[in-house]
């Protein structure tokens, strides 16, 4: 996606929104840390996930980085969120050196979604759910967790890798505002995903923890 030029008032507004979101980020992260301490007891989940993540880390450090595959996922995420927000995709291009997607609608979620939405991990999850519904793949659950760890590590490492270069997406929204939204998006993604994947607690209870922690942070302020 191309960069959008912001007026001085637009940049100031984003700074103010970023400041207003800081208590939300702190509270959500606090709830996520508490959730991780509870989920950490689920060795059947974490062992294959960490093995998958470690395998990807070795590949990431040892072999050429699959930038074309990452760029395809990055641009597809822009396109997917544009469709979810009621827009249309008019043009799509992806190469190992970069990509571009033209959509009829844009907002901060469409612009920043590739930095917090792990598309390949989500696709892997949907693939396994479909296979389990059709063929009863539950005995292969450890392999699903292994693939999930690999796919999520792929998202994290390559997202961090591209952030070392100029990113028009972040420039258009402002680096500080983008950093706050990306942090919050990643924390919420994990806060939603972990209860669903591990079943250690209901999703609504985990979200209730976040609301409670945000309230406590606001009270402290």
Residue frames relative to the residue before (quaternion, step in Angstrom):
aa qw qx qy qz dx dy dz
X 1.0000 0.0000 0.0000 0.0000 0.00 0.00 0.00
X 0.4685 -0.6928 0.4778 0.2687 3.53 -1.08 0.73
X 0.5722 -0.5933 0.4435 0.3519 3.54 -1.22 0.49
X 0.2547 -0.7400 0.6053 0.1453 3.55 -1.16 0.73
X 0.3679 -0.7382 0.5215 0.2186 3.59 -0.73 1.03
X 0.1963 -0.7926 0.5713 0.0835 3.58 -0.81 1.05
X 0.4627 -0.6394 0.5313 0.3078 3.57 -1.14 0.65
X 0.6774 -0.4736 0.3607 0.4320 3.56 -1.28 0.24
X 0.6525 0.5064 -0.3160 0.4668 3.58 1.04 -0.75
X 0.6177 0.5373 -0.3400 0.4628 3.57 1.10 -0.66
X 0.6621 0.4966 -0.3063 0.4704 3.57 1.02 -0.81
X 0.6360 0.5206 -0.3277 0.4660 3.57 1.02 -0.80
X 0.6347 0.5351 -0.3260 0.4523 3.58 0.99 -0.86
X 0.6664 0.5005 -0.3066 0.4597 3.58 0.97 -0.82
X 0.6022 0.5353 -0.3532 0.4755 3.57 1.10 -0.63
X 0.6685 0.4981 -0.3024 0.4621 3.59 0.91 -0.89
X 0.6466 0.5042 -0.3210 0.4741 3.59 0.98 -0.82
X 0.6259 0.5395 -0.3359 0.4521 3.59 1.01 -0.81
X 0.6543 0.5020 -0.3061 0.4756 3.59 0.96 -0.85
X 0.6615 0.5096 -0.3034 0.4590 3.58 0.99 -0.87
X 0.6864 0.4883 -0.2797 0.4606 3.60 1.12 -0.65
X 0.4767 0.6983 -0.4371 0.3067 3.60 1.19 -0.30
X 0.6613 0.4783 -0.3368 0.4695 3.68 0.84 -0.77
X 0.6191 0.5321 -0.3421 0.4654 3.59 1.08 -0.70
X 0.6443 0.5154 -0.3162 0.4683 3.60 0.98 -0.84
X 0.6710 0.5007 -0.3035 0.4549 3.58 0.89 -0.94
X 0.6834 0.4924 -0.2870 0.4562 3.57 0.89 -0.94
X 0.6592 0.4995 -0.3074 0.4706 3.57 0.97 -0.84
X 0.6517 0.5024 -0.3125 0.4745 3.58 0.98 -0.82
X 0.6077 0.5482 -0.3368 0.4655 3.58 1.05 -0.77
X 0.6718 0.4826 -0.2937 0.4790 3.59 0.89 -0.92
X 0.6389 0.5284 -0.3260 0.4542 3.59 1.03 -0.78
X 0.6339 0.5186 -0.3288 0.4702 3.60 0.99 -0.80
X 0.6503 0.5011 -0.3142 0.4768 3.59 0.96 -0.84
X 0.6494 0.5133 -0.3132 0.4655 3.57 1.00 -0.81
X 0.6459 0.5241 -0.3205 0.4532 3.59 0.96 -0.83
X 0.6335 0.5251 -0.3383 0.4566 3.59 1.02 -0.71
X 0.6645 0.4740 -0.2960 0.4962 3.58 1.14 -0.60
X 0.6814 0.4862 -0.2813 0.4693 3.57 0.92 -0.95
X 0.5591 0.6496 -0.3755 0.3528 3.58 1.14 -0.60
X 0.6070 0.5632 -0.3514 0.4370 3.58 1.20 -0.37
X 0.6152 0.5629 -0.3406 0.4343 3.60 1.24 -0.35
X 0.1386 -0.8406 0.5203 0.0592 3.58 0.28 1.28
X 0.6025 0.5725 -0.3635 0.4209 3.60 1.08 -0.61
X 0.6674 0.4540 -0.2886 0.5150 3.56 1.22 -0.46
X 0.7539 0.4521 -0.2411 0.4112 3.57 0.67 -1.11
X 0.6135 0.5705 -0.3764 0.3956 3.61 0.93 -0.72
X 0.7246 0.3966 -0.2821 0.4880 3.68 0.68 -0.88
X 0.6036 0.5536 -0.3641 0.4434 3.60 1.07 -0.64
X 0.7021 0.4553 -0.2711 0.4757 3.58 0.85 -0.92
X 0.6011 0.5319 -0.3630 0.4734 3.60 1.10 -0.59
X 0.6545 0.5053 -0.3081 0.4706 3.60 0.96 -0.86
X 0.6608 0.5020 -0.3062 0.4664 3.59 0.94 -0.88
X 0.6476 0.5153 -0.3158 0.4641 3.59 1.02 -0.80
X 0.6229 0.5352 -0.3362 0.4609 3.59 0.99 -0.79
X 0.6686 0.4798 -0.3136 0.4737 3.57 0.93 -0.85
X 0.6220 0.5529 -0.3445 0.4344 3.59 0.98 -0.80
X 0.6384 0.5110 -0.3182 0.4796 3.59 1.03 -0.80
X 0.6497 0.5056 -0.3102 0.4754 3.59 0.97 -0.86
X 0.6454 0.5454 -0.3082 0.4371 3.57 0.95 -0.95
X 0.7283 0.4303 -0.2370 0.4778 3.58 0.95 -0.87
X 0.7524 0.4490 -0.2081 0.4348 3.58 1.08 -0.72
X 0.7895 0.2985 -0.1259 0.5213 3.59 1.01 -0.77
X 0.6499 -0.4848 0.3872 0.4390 3.61 -1.24 0.26
X 0.4831 -0.6914 0.4606 0.2765 3.55 -0.93 0.88
X 0.4049 -0.7367 0.4917 0.2271 3.62 -0.81 1.00
X 0.0619 -0.8653 0.4965 0.0295 3.56 0.60 1.16
X 0.6060 0.5551 -0.3765 0.4277 3.62 1.02 -0.71
X 0.6592 0.5077 -0.3102 0.4599 3.58 0.93 -0.90
X 0.6552 0.5014 -0.3161 0.4684 3.57 0.99 -0.79
X 0.6652 0.5085 -0.3138 0.4477 3.59 0.87 -0.93
X 0.6076 0.5408 -0.3524 0.4627 3.60 1.02 -0.75
X 0.6796 0.4827 -0.2903 0.4699 3.58 0.88 -0.92
X 0.6239 0.5523 -0.3269 0.4459 3.56 1.04 -0.83
X 0.7236 0.4267 -0.2521 0.4803 3.58 0.78 -1.01
X 0.6083 0.5414 -0.3545 0.4596 3.59 1.09 -0.63
X 0.6265 0.5332 -0.3397 0.4558 3.58 1.06 -0.70
X 0.5980 0.5310 -0.3525 0.4859 3.59 1.03 -0.76
X 0.6918 0.4945 -0.2816 0.4445 3.57 0.81 -1.05
X 0.6537 0.5256 -0.3150 0.4441 3.59 0.92 -0.90
X 0.6999 0.4549 -0.2796 0.4744 3.59 0.86 -0.92
X 0.5838 0.5484 -0.3767 0.4654 3.58 1.13 -0.50
X 0.6572 0.4954 -0.3045 0.4795 3.58 0.97 -0.85
X 0.6553 0.5153 -0.3146 0.4540 3.59 0.97 -0.85
X 0.7079 0.4349 -0.2495 0.4974 3.59 1.14 -0.64
X 0.6418 -0.5739 0.3134 0.4006 3.58 1.24 0.26
X 0.5416 0.6185 -0.4078 0.3973 3.59 1.22 0.25
X 0.3617 -0.6950 0.5697 0.2481 3.54 -1.35 -0.10
X 0.3803 -0.7023 0.5564 0.2293 3.54 -1.21 0.60
X 0.1735 -0.8199 0.5422 0.0603 3.58 -0.64 1.14
X 0.8047 0.0171 0.0146 0.5932 3.59 1.10 -0.60
X 0.0268 -0.7942 0.6069 -0.0168 3.56 -1.05 0.82
X 0.1129 0.7779 -0.6107 0.0958 3.56 -0.89 0.97
X 0.0549 0.7922 -0.6047 0.0611 3.57 -0.98 0.89
X 0.0527 0.7595 -0.6460 0.0556 3.55 -0.95 0.98
X 0.6832 -0.4783 0.3479 0.4283 3.56 -1.28 0.17
X 0.6937 0.4752 -0.2729 0.4673 3.59 1.18 -0.53
X 0.7668 -0.2660 0.1754 0.5572 3.57 1.23 -0.18
X 0.2081 -0.7869 0.5689 0.1177 3.53 -1.25 0.19
X 0.1582 -0.7695 0.6130 0.0838 3.51 -1.35 0.10
X 0.0178 -0.7744 0.6325 0.0053 3.53 -1.04 0.83
X 0.2133 -0.7634 0.6000 0.1078 3.56 -0.97 0.92
X 0.0002 -0.8013 0.5963 -0.0486 3.58 -0.69 1.13
X 0.5262 -0.6617 0.4453 0.2950 3.55 -1.20 0.51
X 0.7694 0.2219 -0.1377 0.5830 3.57 1.28 -0.13
X 0.0054 0.8001 -0.5999 0.0032 3.57 -1.03 0.70
X 0.0865 0.7464 -0.6581 0.0482 3.52 -1.25 0.61
X 0.7344 -0.4383 0.2603 0.4482 3.58 -1.22 0.10
X 0.6257 0.5305 -0.3522 0.4505 3.63 1.06 -0.62
X 0.6511 0.4969 -0.3151 0.4795 3.59 0.96 -0.84
X 0.6855 0.5014 -0.2889 0.4418 3.58 0.91 -0.90
X 0.8046 0.3250 -0.1422 0.4762 3.59 0.83 -0.98
X 0.4126 0.7586 -0.4431 0.2407 3.62 1.22 -0.19
X 0.6535 0.5259 -0.3645 0.4043 3.69 0.83 -0.70
X 0.6645 0.5258 -0.3014 0.4371 3.58 1.19 -0.45
X 0.7821 0.2496 -0.1811 0.5414 3.61 1.22 -0.16
X 0.6777 0.4615 -0.2947 0.4908 3.62 1.21 -0.26
X 0.2242 -0.8110 0.5268 0.1203 3.64 -0.30 1.22
X 0.2518 -0.8370 0.4641 0.1439 3.56 0.30 1.30
X 0.7053 0.4674 -0.2941 0.4445 3.61 0.74 -0.97
X 0.6180 0.5234 -0.3504 0.4706 3.60 1.08 -0.62
X 0.6457 0.5079 -0.3137 0.4761 3.58 1.04 -0.78
X 0.6566 0.5032 -0.3120 0.4672 3.61 0.94 -0.85
X 0.6292 0.5269 -0.3281 0.4679 3.58 1.03 -0.80
X 0.6467 0.5171 -0.3133 0.4651 3.59 1.01 -0.82
X 0.6655 0.4931 -0.3051 0.4699 3.60 0.92 -0.89
X 0.6202 0.5427 -0.3326 0.4585 3.59 1.05 -0.78
X 0.6849 0.4709 -0.2936 0.4722 3.58 0.88 -0.91
X 0.6363 0.5290 -0.3368 0.4492 3.61 0.95 -0.80
X 0.6478 0.5055 -0.3156 0.4746 3.58 1.01 -0.80
X 0.6694 0.4987 -0.2973 0.4635 3.57 0.92 -0.90
X 0.6478 0.5121 -0.3212 0.4636 3.57 1.03 -0.76
X 0.6529 0.5138 -0.3146 0.4591 3.58 1.02 -0.80
X 0.7424 0.4180 -0.2232 0.4737 3.60 1.00 -0.84
X 0.8377 0.2020 -0.0453 0.5054 3.57 0.90 -0.94
X 0.4616 -0.7030 0.4467 0.3052 3.61 1.21 0.07
X 0.1417 0.8407 -0.5062 0.1301 3.57 0.67 1.11
X 0.3228 0.7869 -0.4941 0.1801 3.64 1.16 0.11
X 0.6175 0.5362 -0.3804 0.4318 3.70 0.94 -0.61
X 0.6830 0.4679 -0.2807 0.4855 3.59 1.23 -0.44
X 0.2744 0.8112 -0.4836 0.1812 3.59 1.25 0.30
X 0.6351 0.5209 -0.3652 0.4381 3.68 0.88 -0.69
X 0.6481 0.5043 -0.3279 0.4671 3.60 1.06 -0.67
X 0.5873 0.5441 -0.3631 0.4766 3.57 1.15 -0.56
X 0.6672 0.4908 -0.2977 0.4746 3.58 0.91 -0.91
X 0.6075 0.5445 -0.3443 0.4647 3.59 1.06 -0.74
X 0.6915 0.4735 -0.2713 0.4733 3.59 0.84 -0.99
X 0.6188 0.5456 -0.3388 0.4523 3.56 1.09 -0.71
X 0.6538 0.5041 -0.3084 0.4726 3.57 0.97 -0.85
X 0.6515 0.5116 -0.3117 0.4655 3.57 0.99 -0.82
X 0.6880 0.4884 -0.2867 0.4538 3.59 0.88 -0.97
X 0.6739 0.4824 -0.3110 0.4652 3.59 0.95 -0.80
X 0.6310 0.5142 -0.3314 0.4771 3.59 1.05 -0.72
X 0.5782 0.5673 -0.3537 0.4677 3.58 1.13 -0.67
X 0.6726 0.4966 -0.2896 0.4660 3.57 0.88 -0.96
X 0.7006 0.4852 -0.2847 0.4391 3.59 0.78 -1.01
X 0.7127 0.4713 -0.2797 0.4378 3.59 0.76 -1.02
X 0.7195 0.4332 -0.2731 0.4691 3.59 0.83 -0.88
X 0.5820 0.5358 -0.3829 0.4770 3.60 1.13 -0.47
X 0.6529 0.4923 -0.3109 0.4845 3.60 0.94 -0.85
X 0.6357 0.5452 -0.3282 0.4370 3.58 1.03 -0.78
X 0.7203 0.4355 -0.2748 0.4647 3.62 0.81 -0.88
X 0.5766 0.5941 -0.3848 0.4081 3.59 1.17 -0.42
X 0.5528 0.5976 -0.3941 0.4266 3.58 1.26 -0.16
X 0.7088 0.3871 -0.2439 0.5369 3.59 1.26 -0.29
X 0.6927 -0.4727 0.3446 0.4219 3.57 -1.28 0.25
X 0.0771 -0.7994 0.5958 0.0013 3.56 -0.87 1.04
X 0.3415 -0.7648 0.5076 0.2018 3.63 -0.30 1.19
X 0.5762 0.5924 -0.3825 0.4132 3.60 1.09 -0.66
X 0.7206 0.4390 -0.2473 0.4763 3.57 0.87 -0.97
X 0.6203 0.5416 -0.3423 0.4525 3.57 1.06 -0.69
X 0.6593 0.5245 -0.3209 0.4328 3.58 0.96 -0.81
X 0.7413 0.3822 -0.2209 0.5056 3.59 1.06 -0.71
X 0.5214 -0.6051 0.4324 0.4184 3.59 1.24 -0.40
X 0.5069 -0.6975 0.4136 0.2925 3.56 -0.78 1.03
X 0.6732 0.4903 -0.3160 0.4546 3.61 0.88 -0.85
X 0.6585 0.4984 -0.3019 0.4763 3.57 0.89 -0.94
X 0.6554 0.5145 -0.3100 0.4579 3.59 0.93 -0.90
X 0.6473 0.5289 -0.3269 0.4410 3.58 0.92 -0.89
X 0.6624 0.5023 -0.3081 0.4626 3.59 0.94 -0.86
X 0.6781 0.4833 -0.2951 0.4686 3.60 0.88 -0.94
X 0.6552 0.5085 -0.3184 0.4591 3.61 0.95 -0.83
X 0.6422 0.5119 -0.3269 0.4676 3.59 0.94 -0.83
X 0.6756 0.4870 -0.2918 0.4704 3.57 0.88 -0.96
X 0.6476 0.5289 -0.3210 0.4447 3.59 0.98 -0.82
X 0.6664 0.4874 -0.3021 0.4765 3.58 0.95 -0.83
X 0.6499 0.5136 -0.3238 0.4573 3.60 0.95 -0.84
X 0.6711 0.4907 -0.2990 0.4684 3.60 0.94 -0.87
X 0.6088 0.5584 -0.3502 0.4414 3.58 1.03 -0.77
X 0.6952 0.4512 -0.2705 0.4899 3.58 0.90 -0.93
X 0.6372 0.5404 -0.3322 0.4377 3.58 1.00 -0.79
X 0.6768 0.4550 -0.2784 0.5074 3.59 1.13 -0.64
X 0.7044 0.5042 -0.2779 0.4152 3.58 0.87 -0.98
X 0.6742 0.5441 -0.3204 0.3831 3.61 0.80 -0.96
X 0.6623 0.4721 -0.3427 0.4701 3.67 0.85 -0.72
X 0.6575 0.5109 -0.3156 0.4551 3.59 1.01 -0.76
X 0.7069 0.4705 -0.2612 0.4590 3.59 1.01 -0.80
X 0.7805 0.3498 -0.1748 0.4877 3.58 0.94 -0.86
X 0.2363 -0.8082 0.4988 0.2054 3.58 1.23 -0.54
X 0.3375 0.7449 -0.5126 0.2619 3.61 1.04 0.64
X 0.7883 -0.0093 0.0011 0.6152 3.56 1.26 -0.38
X 0.5915 -0.5708 0.4137 0.3914 3.62 -1.15 0.45
X 0.6052 -0.5814 0.4085 0.3588 3.54 -1.12 0.70
X 0.6694 0.5132 -0.3128 0.4367 3.59 0.87 -0.90
X 0.6140 0.5297 -0.3538 0.4660 3.59 1.11 -0.57
X 0.6357 0.5197 -0.3269 0.4679 3.59 1.01 -0.79
X 0.6627 0.4827 -0.3032 0.4856 3.58 0.98 -0.82
X 0.6086 0.5464 -0.3405 0.4638 3.56 1.13 -0.64
X 0.5900 0.5506 -0.3549 0.4719 3.57 1.11 -0.69
X 0.6579 0.5163 -0.3128 0.4502 3.58 0.90 -0.94
X 0.6541 0.5033 -0.3182 0.4665 3.58 0.89 -0.91
X 0.6474 0.5266 -0.3125 0.4538 3.58 0.97 -0.87
X 0.6880 0.4768 -0.2831 0.4680 3.61 0.88 -0.93
X 0.6228 0.5269 -0.3439 0.4650 3.58 1.03 -0.74
X 0.6412 0.5249 -0.3147 0.4629 3.57 1.00 -0.83
X 0.6663 0.4947 -0.3064 0.4662 3.57 0.98 -0.83
X 0.6317 0.5130 -0.3364 0.4739 3.60 1.05 -0.71
X 0.6515 0.5069 -0.3174 0.4667 3.60 0.94 -0.84
X 0.6334 0.5226 -0.3318 0.4644 3.59 1.03 -0.76
X 0.6426 0.5218 -0.3231 0.4587 3.57 1.03 -0.79
X 0.6421 0.5102 -0.3183 0.4755 3.59 1.05 -0.76
